[in-house]
C-alpha cells in the first residue's frame, strides 16, 4: 500500500482546484502589518499536508520494522491508526474545499 501516493494525489487535486479559480479573485499581497501577521492559509495547508505525508511514511517504516521483527505491534498499530486519521481528516478538508468552490461557482452563474 503506497499511502504517500494518495497524499500526493490529494495535493495535486488541491493545486488543480486553485489553478481553476478566477484570477480576479486572487488574494492580495501582504503589506505592512499583514506581512508580519504570520503564515498564510496556503502555508498552513502545505504544512498540514506535509505532516500527513510524514505520518504515512512513519507508519510504513514502523510496519516494515515490525514485519522484520524489529518493532512491537502496539507501536505499529498506533502509527497506522494515526496516519489513517490524519489522512481521513485531510480528505474531509479537501471535500469541503471542493464543495465550497462549487457553491461559489454556482453563485457567480
C-alpha positions in Angstrom: 0.0 0.0 0.0 1.6 3.2 -1.2 -0.1 5.8 1.0 2.3 8.6 0.1 0.9 8.4 -3.4 -2.5 9.1 -2.0 -1.3 12.3 -0.3 0.4 13.4 -3.4 -2.8 12.9 -5.4 -4.7 14.9 -2.8 -2.1 17.7 -3.1 -2.4 17.6 -6.9 -6.2 17.9 -6.7 -6.0 20.9 -4.4 -3.5 22.6 -6.7 -5.7 21.9 -9.7 -8.7 23.5 -8.0 -6.6 26.5 -7.1 -5.5 26.9 -10.7 -9.1 26.8 -11.9 -10.1 29.7 -9.6 -10.9 33.0 -11.2 -7.6 35.0 -11.5 -9.5 38.2 -10.4 -10.1 36.5 -7.0 -6.5 36.1 -6.1 -5.5 37.0 -2.6 -4.0 40.5 -2.1 -0.3 40.7 -1.5 0.9 41.1 2.1 2.0 44.6 3.1 2.6 46.4 6.3 1.1 44.8 9.4 -0.5 42.0 7.4 3.0 40.8 6.3 4.1 40.4 9.9 0.8 38.7 11.0 2.2 35.2 10.3 1.9 32.4 7.8 -0.8 32.5 5.2 -3.5 29.9 4.7 -1.6 28.2 1.9 1.4 27.9 4.1 -0.6 26.3 6.9 -2.3 23.9 4.4 1.1 22.9 3.0 2.5 22.2 6.4 -0.6 20.1 7.3 -0.3 18.1 4.1 3.4 17.6 4.8 2.5 16.4 8.3 0.0 13.9 6.8 2.7 12.6 4.4 5.2 12.3 7.2 2.8 10.3 9.3 2.1 8.0 6.3 5.9 7.5 5.8 6.4 6.9 9.5 3.6 4.3 9.6 5.1 2.5 6.7 8.5 2.4 8.3 7.0 1.2 11.6 5.0 -1.6 10.0 8.1 -2.6 7.9 10.2 -2.8 11.1 7.5 -4.9 12.8 7.3 -7.3 9.8 11.1 -7.7 10.0 10.9 -8.5 13.8 12.5 -5.2 14.9 9.4 -3.5 16.4 6.4 -4.1 18.5 2.8 -4.4 17.4 1.3 -1.7 19.6 3.7 0.9 18.2 3.0 -0.2 14.6 -0.8 -0.2 15.2 -0.7 3.3 16.8 1.4 4.7 13.9 -1.0 3.2 11.3 -4.1 4.5 13.1 -2.7 8.0 13.5 -1.8 8.1 9.8 -5.3 6.9 8.8 -7.0 9.5 11.0 -4.8 12.3 9.6 -5.4 11.2 6.0 -9.2 11.0 6.6 -9.1 14.5 8.0 -7.2 15.8 5.0 -9.6 14.2 2.6 -12.5 15.7 4.5 -10.9 19.2 4.3 -10.4 18.6 0.5 -14.1 17.6 0.2 -15.2 20.7 2.0 -13.0 22.9 -0.2 -14.4 21.3 -3.3 -18.0 21.9 -2.1 -17.2 25.5 -1.2 -15.7 26.0 -4.6 -18.8 24.5 -6.3 -21.1 26.7 -4.2 -19.2 29.8 -5.1 -19.2 28.9 -8.8 -22.9 28.4 -8.7 -23.4 31.8 -7.1 -21.5 33.5 -9.8 -23.5 32.0 -12.6 
